[in-house]
Amino acid sequence: FYYFEHASDDSDFNGHRLVITDDVATCAPVEPQVIRFHRQDATELEDSITQWSGRRQQQPTRVSLGTFDYKQPGLEKRSGQDTRSDQGNLSEQEVYDYPGEYYFDDHSRGERLTVNRLEAHESRAKRFYGAGGTRQLKVGRWFELSQHARHEDGDASEREFLVLGLTVCAENALPVSAHLKALPGSLQARMAEARQAHGLNESAHEDYADVGTGQYLIDFESQRLSQPYRPSLDHPRPNLGGPQTAIVVGPENEEIHTDSLNRVRVQFHWDRSEKGAADASCWLRVAQPNAGAGWGSVFVPRIGQEVIVDFLEGDVDRPLITGRVYNGDQTPQWHSNGLLSGLKSKTYRGNKYNELVFDDATDQER
């Protein structure tokens, strides 16, 4: 997850800084670290949180993942983890997801991804929401709540909260702020909504034509610092709309470029890098009419042929060659109004061939 830091007079950097981390332990506390749950008005010497609530959501008690690797088809790749979060006597609920092929290479990677998914659910299981006028809160920082009856007698870890989201509505107390509602783009309506949400009465503030009513109101969302934070998977991988065609590539002066699984490399038409580069893509599997352990059929696409590339589950990282097509350079051998059918091969680095031809002309079948 990420958050932003904004430079102050005593910062060791200028401007704004993007912080990317995967551990809440790297998040720093606000200054001052302790924030009261207390009323707030102009007579108070410290900022306070004036509203506080917790919310529970039922989450799965177990997360399981599965994947498949064609290089190890006999190896079952499954991973599962049980929640550590206490959800009372609710019934057990499991989330099982199959993200597709090659999602993880080994068991340890699968366990790590499963834990990440589970921690995302555990993070959403209990959230805390607050409001007030405290000015030191920042997203990606944590604070210690004091003077709240529900948390005061618990362990220190039960009073430490990481800020996940923050909304600030601020109005300057300059006299001009009283006239801003007449200007285009004025935020007076937003400020009025914020005051109403915070239970502030408009009549409780000075309301003269030449005086502004300065406000600093916040609403925030948080979770306990002791709970790892993982964002939910709200952004699925891009899904391709359909198959594409590409040209088989390989080393210069070669006709065939393949490996032990009869895979080939291709270059897509939109690829503007070096034309015909032998490493223009990863190795792609090729669908065959039949495939078995030591038996089946083999027709390896050769360099220069145009092939149809589909993508398993629409995933750009899972290409599969499903067919071959003729084009202006690679024309068919037989032009007989569709009466001739068959197979024709080509000698490697030569012009000879093997062929099997079916002639379906009327009374000339052979």
Long-range contacts (C-beta under 8 A, 24 or more apart in sequence): 1-229, 1-230, 1-231, 2-140, 3-138, 3-139, 3-140, 4-139, 4-140, 5-138, 5-140, 6-138, 19-140, 23-228, 24-142, 24-162, 24-225, 24-227, 24-228, 24-229, 27-140, 27-141, 27-142, 27-162, 27-225, 28-141, 28-142, 29-141, 29-142, 29-143, 29-144, 30-136, 30-137, 30-138, 30-141, 30-142, 30-143, 30-163, 31-136, 32-136, 33-143, 33-144, 34-143, 34-144, 34-145, 34-146, 35-134, 35-136, 35-137, 35-143, 35-144, 35-145, 35-146, 36-146, 36-147, 37-145, 37-146, 37-147, 37-148, 38-147, 40-132, 40-133, 47-132, 47-133, 47-134, 47-135, 47-136, 48-132, 48-133, 48-134, 49-130, 49-131, 49-132, 49-134, 49-145, 50-131, 50-132, 50-133, 50-198, 51-129, 51-130, 51-131, 51-132, 51-198, 52-128, 52-129, 52-130, 52-145, 52-148, 53-128, 53-129, 53-130, 54-126, 54-127, 54-128, 54-129, 54-150, 55-126, 55-127, 55-128, 55-129, 56-87, 56-125, 56-126, 57-124, 57-125, 57-126, 57-127, 58-87, 58-90, 58-93, 58-125, 59-83, 59-85, 59-87, 59-93, 59-121, 59-122, 59-124, 59-125, 60-93, 60-94, 60-95, 60-121, 61-87, 61-90, 61-92, 61-93, 61-94, 62-92, 62-93, 62-94, 62-95, 62-118, 63-94, 63-95, 63-96, 63-97, 63-114, 63-117, 63-118, 63-121, 64-94, 64-95, 64-96, 64-97, 64-114, 65-96, 65-97, 65-98, 65-99, 65-103, 65-104, 65-110, 65-113, 65-114, 65-117, 66-96, 66-97, 66-98, 67-98, 67-99, 67-100, 67-101, 67-102, 67-103, 67-104, 67-110, 68-101, 68-102, 69-101, 69-102, 69-105, 70-101, 70-285, 77-104, 77-107, 77-110, 78-110, 79-104, 79-107, 79-110, 79-111, 79-113, 79-114, 80-114, 81-111, 81-114, 81-115, 81-118, 83-118, 83-121, 83-122, 84-122, 85-121, 85-122, 85-125, 85-126, 87-125, 95-121, 100-312, 100-313, 100-315, 100-318, 101-312, 101-318, 102-317, 102-318, 116-230, 117-230, 117-233, 119-227, 119-228, 119-229, 119-230, 120-230, 120-231, 120-232, 120-233, 122-227, 122-228, 123-223, 123-227, 123-228, 123-229, 123-230, 124-232, 126-223, 126-224, 126-227, 127-164, 127-221, 127-222, 127-223, 128-161, 128-221, 128-222, 128-223, 128-224, 129-219, 129-220, 129-221, 129-222, 130-219, 130-220, 130-222, 131-197, 131-198, 131-217, 131-218, 131-219, 131-220, 132-217, 132-218, 133-216, 133-217, 133-218, 134-218, 135-216, 137-163, 137-166, 137-218, 137-220, 138-163, 138-166, 139-163, 139-164, 139-165, 139-166, 142-225, 157-224, 157-225, 157-226, 158-224, 160-224, 160-225, 160-226, 161-222, 161-223, 161-224, 161-225, 162-222, 162-223, 162-224, 162-225, 162-229, 163-220, 163-221, 163-222, 164-220, 164-221, 164-222, 164-223, 164-229, 165-220, 165-221, 166-218, 166-219, 166-220, 166-221, 167-218, 167-219, 167-220, 168-216, 168-217, 168-218, 169-194, 169-215, 169-216, 169-217, 169-218, 170-215, 170-216, 170-217, 171-212, 171-213, 171-214, 171-215, 171-216, 172-212, 172-214, 173-212, 173-213, 173-214, 174-212, 175-210, 175-211, 175-212, 176-212, 177-212, 177-213, 177-214, 178-207, 178-208, 178-209, 178-210, 178-211, 178-212, 178-213, 179-209, 191-215, 237-315, 237-316, 238-316, 239-313, 239-314, 239-315, 240-311, 240-314, 240-315, 240-316, 241-314, 242-310, 243-308, 243-309, 243-310, 243-311, 243-322, 244-268, 244-269, 244-308, 244-309, 245-269, 245-306, 245-307, 245-308, 245-309, 245-325, 246-281, 246-306, 246-307, 246-309, 247-276, 247-304, 247-305, 247-306, 247-307, 248-301, 248-302, 248-303, 248-304, 248-305, 248-306, 248-307, 249-276, 249-277, 249-278, 249-280, 249-281, 249-303, 250-278, 250-303, 251-278, 252-276, 252-278, 254-303, 255-302, 255-303, 255-348, 255-349, 256-300, 256-302, 256-303, 256-348, 257-303, 258-300, 259-283, 261-285, 262-286, 262-288, 262-298, 262-300, 264-300, 264-301, 264-307, 264-321, 266-307, 266-309, 266-321, 268-309, 281-319, 282-319, 284-309, 284-319, 284-320, 284-321, 285-320, 285-321, 286-321, 287-320, 287-321, 287-322, 287-323, 302-346, 304-329, 304-330, 305-330, 306-330, 336-361
